[in-house]
């Protein structure tokens, strides 16, 4: 008797393989989605083992410079894959209206504030 095909486990293994590839390339979900042509939530759904279209699978394979059949192999060995992916042009999108925090500037301001407070408390201690 033939063994029953476990669809959920198969899709989960494909998603885990894609996630491992993305993490190896140090890509965020947002960057990965932009390159493939998906939004962040759909990229997450694919990595979570939800259904994926063949066209999306092919786009993902191109990003990682491997064949789509390799992605379908549930035993992807990240170590055996090529280290340099093909350059894929990122889709141009409208500029974001959200201001991105600048970590270095925030750290500088925080350090200055701490210095001012410590100087004031040192002066109060001398009086």
Secondary structure, DSSP 4 states (H G I P E B T S, - for coil): -PPPP-HHHHHHHHHHHHHHHHHHTT--HHHHHHHHT--HHHHHHHHTT----HHHHHHHHHHTTS-HHHHHSS---GGGS-SSPPP-PPPP-PPPSSPPP-HHHHHHHHHHHHHHHHHHHHHHHH-
